[in-house]
Amino acid sequence: MFCVAPPESEAKMNITKGGLVLFSANSNSSCMELSKKIAERLGVEMGKVQVYQEPDRETRVQIQESVRGKDVFIIQTVSKDVNTTIMELLIMVYACKTSCAKSIIGVVPYFPYSKQCKMRKRGSIVSKLLASMMCKAGLTHLITMDLHQKEIQGFFNIPVDNLRASPFLLQYIQEEIPDYRNAVIVAKSPASAKRAQSFAERLRLGIAVIHGEAQDAESDLVDGRHSPPMVRSAAAIHPSLEIPMLIPKEKPPITVVGDVGGRIAIIVDDIIDDVDSFLAAAETLKERGAYKIFVMATHGLLSSDAPRLIEESAIDEVVVTNTIPHEIQKLQCPKIKTVDISMTLSEAIRRIHNGESMSYLFRNIGLDD
């Protein structure tokens, strides 16, 4: 486990005023490791609560200590059963609200359904729905990390602190990749070019962008709801109305904009879930002469056969943070490494509870970070 040196003295990290209660909303014990690390850094005990599933799969929450008039911080890391994870959080928030907690702050390092934040055809903006549910349940503040789209903060009518994992990933590059000066930061698609540019500028490295890959589901017809439906009868259209048709997109052959020959290629993104696009990018970079390939991201979902595919691929190392538990995936694939971000979350909790400014945690962070 990799950890970044604390920005302030460790003693100061543990100084919190009274009236703080820290809960973990997970019924899955494997998801509680991050909560324990945060509690240890804050120098507090985890709050007493029972979260479990009834035989009929209903979620039950029983808070076993008083929260009246206290600042309650509920830490929820997303498990594979994402819908159960959401219900655990909502029920615990509502339980604290009805128990007269002074404030209820959700600590959700990876915000679920964040990839469903745009309208596609006749779908729905699910992350907006989830934000409304959290606010309605009684959440008064949200701490999260590297939202898939920063605009998701606008779905809430409560304060949202969108922390960044990039300082930890940048330090990992500097300390764990000995010849990183010979590296180039790679965006596997033009959509992630801004993130890659941010990493490259901070490390004083070059940048490369892979263009022409197969269009993924996320960018497919983002605004194309096909409404109103197509009219079969020409007579139904006014004779003077001729709406020009948009020319369909056609992806060019895969090209790499930038020189990666004889370099270390570091692919950066915010989420690693379905690894097919990363594997294709790694193969392309190998063909262009990159001799070592790293993949770095904040959230390591690593669903399905991702560990096996990574182990068999041209990727040398995958570096993710512990916003999502992935210990099982690490056993299946030694290439997966973890960066600990509990320090940032614990410092955010301490500052919010003590009424201190959060600007320290956002130093030198721009709009594109």
C-alpha positions as CSV (number, residue, x, y, z in Angstrom):
1,M,0.0,0.0,0.0
2,F,1.4,3.4,-1.0
3,C,0.8,6.4,1.1
4,V,1.6,10.1,0.7
5,A,3.4,12.0,3.5
6,P,1.0,14.2,5.5
7,P,0.9,17.9,4.6
8,E,0.7,18.8,8.3
9,S,1.9,17.2,11.5
10,E,0.2,13.9,12.3
11,A,-0.7,15.2,15.7
12,K,-2.8,18.0,14.1
13,M,-4.7,15.5,12.0
14,N,-6.0,13.8,15.1
15,I,-7.3,17.0,16.7
16,T,-11.1,17.1,16.4
17,K,-13.7,18.8,18.6
18,G,-16.2,16.8,20.5
19,G,-19.5,15.7,18.9
20,L,-18.2,13.8,15.9
21,V,-19.6,10.4,15.1
22,L,-18.1,8.2,12.3
23,F,-20.2,5.4,10.8
24,S,-19.6,2.9,8.1
25,A,-22.8,2.1,6.2
26,N,-21.5,-1.1,4.6
27,S,-22.9,-4.5,5.5
28,N,-20.0,-6.0,3.6
29,S,-17.0,-6.4,5.8
30,S,-14.5,-6.1,2.9
31,C,-15.8,-2.6,2.3
32,M,-14.9,-1.3,5.8
33,E,-11.1,-1.1,5.4
34,L,-11.2,2.5,4.2
35,S,-13.5,3.5,7.1
36,K,-11.1,1.9,9.6
37,K,-8.1,3.8,8.1
38,I,-10.0,7.1,8.3
39,A,-11.0,6.5,11.9
40,E,-7.4,5.6,12.8
41,R,-6.1,8.8,11.3
42,L,-8.7,10.9,13.1
43,G,-8.1,9.2,16.4
44,V,-11.7,8.3,16.9
45,E,-13.6,5.0,17.3
46,M,-16.1,3.8,14.7
47,G,-19.7,4.5,15.7
48,K,-21.8,1.5,16.8
49,V,-24.3,0.5,14.2
50,Q,-25.7,-2.6,12.7
51,V,-26.3,-2.8,8.9
52,Y,-27.6,-6.1,7.6
53,Q,-29.8,-7.8,5.0
54,E,-33.1,-9.5,6.1
55,P,-33.9,-12.9,4.6
56,D,-36.1,-11.2,2.0
57,R,-33.1,-8.9,1.0
58,E,-34.5,-5.8,2.7
59,T,-31.8,-3.6,4.3
60,R,-32.1,-2.9,8.0
61,V,-30.0,-0.3,9.9
62,Q,-29.9,0.0,13.7
63,I,-27.9,2.8,15.2
64,Q,-26.7,1.8,18.6
65,E,-25.6,5.1,20.2
66,S,-26.9,8.6,20.5
67,V,-26.4,11.0,17.6
68,R,-28.5,13.8,18.9
69,G,-26.9,17.2,18.2
70,K,-23.8,15.6,16.7
71,D,-22.0,15.8,13.4
72,V,-22.4,12.4,11.8
73,F,-20.1,11.3,9.0
74,I,-21.3,8.3,7.1
75,I,-18.6,6.5,5.0
76,Q,-19.9,4.4,2.2
77,T,-17.6,2.6,-0.3
78,V,-19.3,1.0,-3.2
79,S,-19.5,-2.8,-3.4
80,K,-20.3,-5.0,-6.4
81,D,-23.9,-4.9,-5.3
82,V,-24.2,-1.2,-6.0
83,N,-28.0,-0.9,-5.4
84,T,-27.8,-2.4,-2.0
85,T,-24.9,0.0,-1.2
86,I,-27.2,2.9,-2.1
87,M,-30.0,1.7,0.0
88,E,-27.7,1.2,3.0
89,L,-26.6,4.8,2.7
90,L,-30.1,6.2,2.3
91,I,-31.5,4.3,5.2
92,M,-28.7,5.2,7.5
93,V,-28.9,8.9,6.5
94,Y,-32.6,8.9,7.2
95,A,-32.1,7.0,10.5
96,C,-29.7,9.8,11.6
97,K,-32.1,12.5,10.5
98,T,-34.9,11.0,12.6
99,S,-32.5,10.6,15.5
100,C,-32.0,14.4,15.6
101,A,-28.4,14.5,14.3
102,K,-27.1,18.1,14.0
103,S,-25.6,17.5,10.5
104,I,-25.2,14.4,8.3
105,I,-22.2,14.3,6.0
106,G,-21.9,11.6,3.4
107,V,-18.4,10.4,2.6
108,V,-18.8,8.6,-0.7
109,P,-15.4,8.4,-2.4
110,Y,-16.8,6.9,-5.6
111,F,-20.2,8.3,-6.5
112,P,-22.3,5.5,-8.0
113,Y,-24.2,5.9,-11.3
114,S,-21.8,8.8,-12.1
115,K,-21.4,7.6,-15.6
116,Q,-25.2,8.0,-16.2
117,C,-25.0,11.8,-15.9
118,K,-26.2,12.6,-19.5
119,M,-29.4,12.0,-21.4
120,R,-29.1,9.2,-23.9
121,K,-32.0,8.5,-26.3
122,R,-35.1,8.1,-24.0
123,G,-33.1,7.1,-20.9
124,S,-32.7,9.1,-17.8
125,I,-30.1,11.1,-15.9
126,V,-29.7,8.6,-13.0
127,S,-27.0,10.5,-11.1
128,K,-29.5,13.4,-10.8
129,L,-32.1,11.0,-9.4
130,L,-29.6,9.6,-6.9
131,A,-28.6,13.1,-5.8
132,S,-32.2,14.1,-5.2
133,M,-32.7,10.9,-3.1
134,M,-29.7,11.6,-1.0
135,C,-30.8,15.2,-0.3
136,K,-34.4,14.0,0.4
137,A,-33.2,11.4,2.9
138,G,-31.5,14.1,5.0
139,L,-27.9,14.5,3.8
140,T,-26.6,18.0,4.5
141,H,-23.1,17.7,2.9
142,L,-21.3,15.4,0.6
143,I,-17.6,14.5,0.3
144,T,-16.6,12.6,-2.8
145,M,-13.6,12.2,-5.0
146,D,-13.0,12.7,-8.7
147,L,-16.6,12.8,-10.0
148,H,-16.9,11.4,-13.5
149,Q,-18.2,14.8,-14.6
150,K,-17.7,17.8,-12.3
151,E,-21.1,19.1,-13.4
152,I,-22.7,16.4,-11.2
153,Q,-22.2,18.8,-8.2
154,G,-25.0,20.9,-9.7
155,F,-27.4,18.0,-9.2
156,F,-27.3,18.6,-5.4
157,N,-28.9,21.4,-3.4
158,I,-26.3,20.8,-0.6
159,P,-22.6,21.6,-0.4
160,V,-20.4,19.1,-2.3
161,D,-16.6,18.8,-1.9
162,N,-15.2,17.0,-4.9
163,L,-11.7,16.0,-3.7
164,R,-8.8,15.0,-6.0
165,A,-6.7,11.9,-6.1
166,S,-4.2,13.3,-8.6
167,P,-1.6,14.5,-6.0
168,F,-1.3,10.9,-4.7
169,L,-1.0,9.5,-8.2
170,L,1.5,12.1,-9.2
171,Q,3.7,11.3,-6.2
172,Y,3.4,7.6,-7.0
173,I,4.8,8.3,-10.5
174,Q,7.7,10.3,-9.1
175,E,8.6,7.9,-6.4
176,E,7.8,4.4,-7.8
177,I,8.7,4.9,-11.5
178,P,12.5,5.5,-11.4
179,D,12.9,6.7,-15.0
180,Y,9.6,8.6,-15.2
181,R,11.5,11.5,-16.9
182,N,11.5,9.3,-20.0
183,A,7.7,8.9,-19.8
184,V,4.9,10.4,-21.8
185,I,1.3,10.9,-20.5
186,V,-1.3,9.3,-22.7
187,A,-5.0,10.0,-23.2
188,K,-6.7,6.9,-24.5
189,S,-9.3,9.0,-26.2
190,P,-9.7,12.8,-26.9
191,A,-12.2,12.9,-24.1
192,S,-9.5,12.3,-21.5
193,A,-7.0,14.7,-23.0
194,K,-7.6,17.4,-20.4
195,R,-6.7,15.1,-17.6
196,A,-3.6,13.9,-19.4
197,Q,-2.6,17.5,-20.0
198,S,-2.9,18.3,-16.4
199,F,-0.7,15.4,-15.4
200,A,1.9,16.2,-18.1
201,E,2.1,19.9,-17.1
202,R,2.7,19.0,-13.5
203,L,5.3,16.4,-14.2
204,R,6.9,18.5,-17.0
205,L,6.4,15.6,-19.5
206,G,5.1,15.3,-23.0
207,I,1.6,14.2,-23.9
208,A,0.1,11.8,-26.5
209,V,-3.5,11.2,-27.5
210,I,-4.9,8.1,-29.1
211,H,-7.5,9.0,-31.7
212,G,-9.8,6.8,-33.8
213,E,-10.6,4.0,-31.5
214,A,-14.1,2.4,-31.6
215,Q,-16.8,4.7,-30.2
216,D,-17.7,3.6,-26.7
217,A,-21.2,3.3,-25.3
218,E,-20.8,6.4,-23.1
219,S,-20.3,8.8,-26.0
220,D,-22.7,7.1,-28.3
221,L,-25.7,9.3,-29.0
222,V,-25.4,11.3,-25.9
223,D,-28.0,13.8,-27.1
224,G,-29.7,11.6,-29.6
225,R,-33.1,10.9,-28.2
226,H,-34.7,10.5,-31.7
227,S,-37.7,12.5,-30.5
228,P,-40.2,13.2,-32.0
229,P,-40.4,9.8,-33.7
230,M,-39.6,9.5,-37.4
231,V,-42.7,10.2,-39.6
232,R,-43.5,7.6,-42.1
233,S,-45.9,9.7,-44.2
234,A,-44.4,12.5,-46.2
235,A,-47.8,14.3,-46.1
236,A,-47.4,14.8,-42.4
237,I,-44.4,17.1,-42.9
238,H,-45.1,20.7,-43.9
239,P,-44.0,21.1,-47.5
240,S,-41.9,24.2,-46.7
241,L,-40.1,22.6,-43.8
242,E,-36.9,20.9,-44.7
243,I,-34.7,20.1,-41.6
244,P,-31.1,19.4,-42.6
245,M,-29.9,15.9,-41.4
246,L,-26.7,15.8,-39.4
247,I,-24.0,13.8,-41.1
248,P,-23.2,10.7,-39.1
249,K,-19.8,10.4,-37.5
250,E,-17.1,8.1,-38.9
251,K,-14.1,7.3,-36.8
252,P,-10.7,7.5,-38.6
253,P,-8.2,4.7,-38.3
254,I,-6.4,4.5,-35.0
255,T,-3.6,7.1,-34.8
256,V,-1.4,8.2,-31.9
257,V,-0.8,12.0,-31.8
258,G,2.5,12.4,-30.1
259,D,5.8,10.4,-29.9
260,V,5.8,7.3,-27.7
261,G,8.7,5.4,-29.3
262,G,11.3,4.3,-26.7
263,R,9.3,5.9,-23.9
264,I,7.3,4.8,-20.9
265,A,3.6,5.3,-21.6
266,I,1.4,6.3,-18.7
267,I,-2.3,6.2,-19.5
268,V,-4.4,8.3,-17.1
269,D,-8.2,8.2,-16.6
270,D,-10.7,8.6,-13.8
271,I,-12.4,5.1,-13.9
272,I,-11.1,1.6,-14.8
273,D,-14.1,-0.7,-15.2
274,D,-14.4,-2.5,-18.6
275,V,-10.7,-2.7,-19.5
276,D,-11.2,-3.4,-23.2
277,S,-10.4,0.2,-24.3
278,F,-7.3,0.2,-22.1
279,L,-6.1,-3.1,-23.5
280,A,-6.6,-1.8,-27.1
281,A,-4.7,1.4,-26.1
282,A,-1.8,-0.6,-24.7
283,E,-1.5,-2.7,-27.8
284,T,-1.5,0.4,-30.0
285,L,1.3,2.0,-27.8
286,K,3.3,-1.2,-28.0
287,E,3.1,-1.1,-31.7
288,R,4.3,2.5,-31.7
289,G,7.4,1.6,-29.7
290,A,6.5,2.2,-26.0
291,Y,8.6,-0.2,-23.9
292,K,6.6,0.0,-20.7
293,I,2.9,0.8,-20.1
294,F,1.3,2.0,-16.9
295,V,-2.4,2.7,-16.4
296,M,-3.4,5.1,-13.6
297,A,-6.9,6.0,-12.4
298,T,-8.8,7.1,-9.3
299,H,-11.5,4.5,-9.2
300,G,-10.7,0.8,-9.9
301,L,-14.0,-0.9,-10.4
302,L,-12.3,-3.7,-12.3
303,S,-15.5,-5.6,-13.1
304,S,-15.9,-9.1,-14.6
305,D,-12.7,-10.6,-16.0
306,A,-10.7,-7.4,-15.8
307,P,-7.9,-8.9,-13.5
308,R,-7.4,-11.8,-15.9
309,L,-7.4,-9.6,-19.0
310,I,-4.9,-7.2,-17.4
311,E,-2.6,-10.0,-16.4
312,E,-2.6,-11.4,-19.9
313,S,-2.2,-7.9,-21.6
314,A,0.7,-5.7,-22.6
315,I,0.1,-3.5,-19.5
316,D,2.9,-3.6,-17.0
317,E,1.1,-2.1,-14.0
318,V,-2.3,-0.7,-13.1
319,V,-2.4,1.8,-10.3
320,V,-5.7,2.7,-8.6
321,T,-6.7,4.2,-5.3
322,N,-8.7,2.6,-2.5
323,T,-11.9,4.5,-3.1
324,I,-13.3,1.1,-4.0
325,P,-12.2,-2.2,-2.4
326,H,-10.4,-4.5,-4.8
327,E,-8.3,-6.8,-2.7
328,I,-9.8,-9.9,-4.5
329,Q,-8.8,-8.5,-7.8
330,K,-5.2,-7.9,-6.5
331,L,-4.9,-11.5,-5.6
332,Q,-6.0,-12.5,-9.1
333,C,-3.6,-10.0,-10.8
334,P,-0.3,-8.9,-9.2
335,K,-0.1,-6.0,-11.7
336,I,-2.7,-4.1,-9.7
337,K,-1.3,-1.6,-7.2
338,T,-3.1,0.5,-4.6
339,V,-2.6,4.1,-3.5
340,D,-4.1,5.0,-0.2
341,I,-6.2,8.2,-0.2
342,S,-7.6,7.9,3.4
343,M,-5.4,10.9,4.4
344,T,-7.3,13.4,2.2
345,L,-10.7,12.1,3.3
346,S,-9.8,12.2,7.0
347,E,-8.4,15.7,6.7
348,A,-11.6,16.8,4.9
349,I,-13.7,15.3,7.7
350,R,-11.6,17.0,10.4
351,R,-11.8,20.4,8.7
352,I,-15.6,20.3,8.1
353,H,-16.2,19.2,11.7
354,N,-14.0,21.9,13.1
355,G,-15.4,24.6,10.8
356,E,-12.1,25.2,9.1
357,S,-11.5,26.2,5.5
358,M,-11.3,23.4,2.8
359,S,-9.1,25.5,0.5
360,Y,-6.0,23.7,1.7
361,L,-7.2,20.5,0.0
362,F,-7.7,22.3,-3.3
363,R,-4.4,24.1,-3.6
364,N,-3.2,24.5,-7.2
365,I,-6.2,22.6,-8.5
366,G,-7.5,24.0,-11.8
367,L,-10.8,23.5,-13.6
368,D,-9.3,20.7,-15.7
369,D,-8.0,18.7,-12.8
